[in-house]
């Protein structure tokens, strides 16, 4: 049973947890950064395109307020005039709209990166739960958002108060100034106030971005038990893996046993080890091990070989060396060529005796097996 410390969310989120969160649409996002970027894009757009937009707006108003008498009684002409006016207005506002939209997208992707998923669009009736809604209203996140809203209000209000208090004499003087002078003065006041607001929003964004990144990581933190379970899921259940390995061994053993009847000879220990060899001069450079086993598997190999008239040769050192140093399907080691050559010669003589009769060949003895390849006799 896991203790309390294993259930506390103290561990950094794994890459799998982060990927799942992104798939669910959860990415870090700073509203303050988006607000700052949109506002600075709007101010920059007005600064660059302001004069051009003003000229086009004046032209639009002049032409839009002029209407021939005949057009007033022609619905098609009215629709065309309205369409032309709407298109001109759209073209006039397009640069500013494009900049602000690009800034909004940049603010969205600046710290969370590009992430496209449709899962948040799926119906989630749990969001309609009033108790969960009340809980969210009084959560730590809501408190943080409230504090940020209050700070923004105080910031904008404080800047407006300072601007009015500092420039009150200039504001009162605008009432008696010519129109052009008054508009220029108002534009100057708005520019100063906007720049101050941008500086304040930049400060809020600089505070909010690290907070959002930290808060995002805190929300996805995992407990030690969750990390263990994730690792277990990634590696697979040990019991299931053991069953799979067992099934794989059984299939491999079945394939191996199917090769025993095709072998040329089975070398035994005599009961502990059994190694089946096959040699095809046209397809193999050296004899190969087609099956091997110990104890019960060795017994099965011997029984299957005997049932299929495959010769059995009792040669313990060679059997032990072949079992230890050769895998199934591999050619025998070069150090065992001489010993196996004597065995294969005996097999050929035995096959000749079975086919044509005569004197039976004598089983080879004292085969030349290098001592360093023989692991030595074990319990038989």
Secondary structure, DSSP 8 states (H G I E B T S, - for coil): ---HHHHSEEE---HHHHHHHHHTT-----HHHHHHHHHHHHHHHHHHHHHHHHHHHHHHHHHHT---HHHHT-HHHHHHHHHHHHHHHHHHHHHHHHHHHHHHHHHHHTTT-----SGGGS--GGGG-HHHHHHHHTSHHHHHHHHHHHHHHHHHHHHHHHHHHHTHHHHHHHTTS-HHHHHHHHHHHHHHHHHHHHHHHHHHHHHHHHHHHHHHHHHT-EEHHHHHHHHHHHH--HHHHHHHHHHHHHHHHHHHHHHHTT-SEEEESSSSEEEEEE--TTT-SS-EEEEEEETHHHHHHHHHHHHTT-EEEE-HHHHHHHHHH--TT-B--GGGHHHHHHHHHHHHHHHHHHHH-SS------S----GGG-------
